[in-house]
Amino acid sequence: MFVGVDLGGTNVRAAIEVDGVIHFPRRNAFNTMGSLEDTLQELIEFIRPSVQRGVNGIGIGVPSVVDVEEGIVYNVMNIPSWERVPLKRILEDAFSVPVRVNNDVNCFVLGEHRFGVLKGFHNVVGMACGTGLGLGVIINDALYVGNNCGAGEIGLLPYLDHTLEYYASGNFFSAFHGMTAIQAHERAMSHDPVARKAWVQFGTHFAQAIKNVVLTFDPEAVVLGGSVSKAYPYFAESMMAALNDFAFGESMRRLKIFRSQNENASLLGAAALLRGLNSERTIS
């Protein structure tokens, strides 16, 4: 059994994974503005209850660029003190078990590929859409990380007058509609016509992100995760309509698009970093 850890911008989660099943999931707020020493100690103490006798290792997903071989994280989003942190060494010293570190969205797509809706597919992409837009890529059943664990960051591509992420993530609602994506979702569920129109607009922009994914990776399937994906019923129709003019129609017709149904996909993927199936099959 392994421990999976998901370090987010405001929260940290951990659980024990046994044969693809999550046990004893835990969540805490995380003091992202603390010093390096304080935040590392907070993380260690949070993980400690999960490291029971019989645990064979710890996998952790972090929202940053990662040196996956050395387990060093760089410029972690929303944690200013984490500029260059040898997280693998620090956690191995603390717990005396093997540790693997990777990007959080890579862990998400890995969890869906090993245990979720992407199981059985060989070339897939996970799109995590929340405050920002992140991608995780699996090619021929292996997690593709690129040279700096930054493969697939299409959110930073130029789009209209800004970037793709500006229009195809939660940023869109605060920038153009004066509300958060969560508020827009709540209002749409209450039949607010302004919010529902905003989601229709969002769907057309998000379609551009999917087009970039297909042009770059030509996957068999895409899974959508993150807080924005929970509002999928309100933007799915406009998104699919905007995909109809894709240059390679057959590629889009064959593409499977799923919405993640497993809130623990990132924890499962983090734990899966320890499995030989993945640790020996990472492409860079």
N, C-alpha and C positions, 0 to 999 in steps of 0.2 A: 504494500500500500504506500501511497505517496501523499504528500501535502501539496495542494494547489493554493497559490496566493495571487490575488488580483489587487494591485495597488492603483487606485484611481486618483483623480484630481482632488477629491474631497473625502473619500472613504477607502478603507482597506477591507478586503474579504479574505477568508481562508476556510479550507475544508479538507477533510481526508477523503481521498479517492481510492476505492477498492473495486477493481474490475468494471470501471466505467460508471460506478454509482457513487454519488456524493453523500458523505456522512458528516454530521456535526458542523454544518456551515455556520460561520460567525461573521459579523460585520461590525465595524467601529468607524466613527469619524476619525479622520487623520489630520493632525496638526501640520498642515503643509507649510506654514510660515515659520516653523521652528528652526533651530540651528541644525547643522548636519549631525552633530553628536546626539542631540535630543530626538530628532526624527528617526535616526537609525535605532536608538534604544527603544523608542516607541514601537517601531516595527518588530523588533526582536521579541519584545514582551508580548505583543499581540500574537505572534506566531507560536510562541512557546507552548501554550496549552494543546495545540494541534500535533506537536511532535511527540507522539507517544511511543512506547516500546513497540518495535516492529515496523515503524515507519522507515522506508528505505531511501527517502530523499525528499527534497523540496523543489518545486518549480514555481517560478514567480514571473508574472507579466507586469511590465512597467511601461507607462506612456512616454517612451523616449527612444532615441537611437541607442542601440546596444551592441557592444562587442560580444557576440554570443560565445566565442571561444574562451575569452577571459572572464566573461560575466561582468563587464564594466558597463555602467549606464552613464549616459551623457545628457546634460541639460534637460532633466526630467520636467515635463510640463507641470506647471502649477506648484512645483517644489523648488523654490529659488536656490536653496542651499545645495541641491544635488546637481553640481556641475560635472563632476567626474567622480563616480563612486564605484569602487571595486566590490560590488554587492555580493557576488558569488563567494569571494574570499571571506568577507565579513560574516555572512550567514553560515558558511562551512565552519569557521572558527567558533561561532556561537553554538552550533548544534551538532557538529561532528557527523554530518551526513552529507552526501553529494547534493549539490545545488545547481540548477540550471536557470538561466535568466534569459528572457526574450521580451520583445515588444508585446504590449497588451492585446493589440488587434491580431497579431500572429497567434496568440494563445486562443483567442476567440474562434478564428477559422479552424485551428487545429482541433479544438474541442468539438466543433460541428462536424468536421471531417471524420474524426475517430469514433464519435459517439452520437452524432445528431443527424440533422436533415441532409447533410452532405455525404453521409456514409455510403460507400459504393461508387462514388464519383472519383475521378482521378485528377482532374484539373479544375480547380475551383477558386473562387475569390470570396472573402468575407468583407462586407462593408459595414463598418461601425459608424453610425450617424448619431451624434449627440451635439454637444457644443461645437465640435469639429467633425471632420470626415476622415476616417482612417481606413486603410486596406490591409488585409492579410492575404497572402497568395500561396496556393499549393499547386505544384506542377509535378505530374507523374507521381503522385502520392507523397511528395516530399515538400516540406515547408521551404519556400523560397524567401530568403532574407536579403539577398544582394550583398554588396561589399560592406555596407555599413548598417545593415538591418533597416534600410530605408526604402526598400523596394515597394512600389505601389502607392507612394504618397501623392496620388493624383489631385488631392484637394488643393495643392499649391499651384496647380496649373492655371495659367491666365484664362479668364472667362469673362466675357462682357467687359465691364469697367473695373473688375477686381479679380478675384480668384474663384475657382470652382467651389471651394469650401464655403466662401462667403454666401453663395446662393444655395448650395446643396447640403446645408446642415442647419442646426438650430440658429446659427447666426442670422439666417434669412428673416426670421420672425422678429427679432429684436431690431435689425437694421431697417426693415421696410414696414413693419406692422406694429411696432411699439409694444410687443409682448414676447414672452418667452415661448419656446416650442411647447412646453408643458401647459402653459396657459392657453395657447392656441388649440391644443388637443382637448383640454377640458371644455373650452367654449364650443368647439366643433361638436363634441358629444352632447352639448346642450342646444344644438341646432342653431347656433349663432351663424348667420349667413356671411358675416365679414370673415370670421375664422375659417369657415368652410371654403370661401373663395381663396383665402390665403393658402390653404393646403392644395387647392387645385393649381395655383401658381407654382407652389413648391414642387409639385410632381413633375412639371415640365422642366424645371431646372435639374431635378435629380435624375431625370432621364439622360441628361448630358453626361452625368457622372458614369452612368451605366454604359453609355456609348463609348466613353474613354476606356472603361474596363475591357469591353469586348474588343476594341481595336488594339489594345495593348497585350492582352493575355488570351483572348478567345476562349474563355472557360466553358465547361459544360454547364456549370451552375454557379449562381451567386446567392449568398445568404445575407439578409439585412439584419443588423443588430443595432444596439444602442437605443437611447431613450426615444429618439424621433421615430424609429421603426414601429413603435407601439401605435402610432397614428396611421399606419399603412392603409387601412380602409378608406381614409380620407384623401390620399394622394395616389393610390394605385391606378385609378382609371385614367387620370390625366398623364401619369407617367407612362403607362402602356401606350396611350395614344401618341405621345411624343416620340416613342420608340419606332413607330411605324415607318418613319422616313429614313431609317438607318440605311447606309449605303449598301450593306450586305444583308439583304432581307432574310436569307436562309439562316445565317448565323444567329440572328435575333430570334427567329422562329424556333430554333432548336435550343435556345438558352432557357434553362430552368431558373426561375426566380423564387426564392423562399424567404419567408420571414422567420427569424429564429424564435423557437418556442421554448427554449431552455435558458433560464436565467443563470444557470451555472456553467454555460459553455466555456467561459473564460477560465473558470477554475479547473474544469476537466482538461482543457488544453494546456494549462500551466503544469498540471500533474503529468500529462502525457509527454512533456519535455524530457522526463526521466526515462521513459520507455525506450528500449533499444530500437523499436520500430521507427522512432522519430530521430533519436539522437545520432543514429548512424545515417540518416537520410535527410540531411538539411543541405540545401543548395545555396551556395554563396557566389 
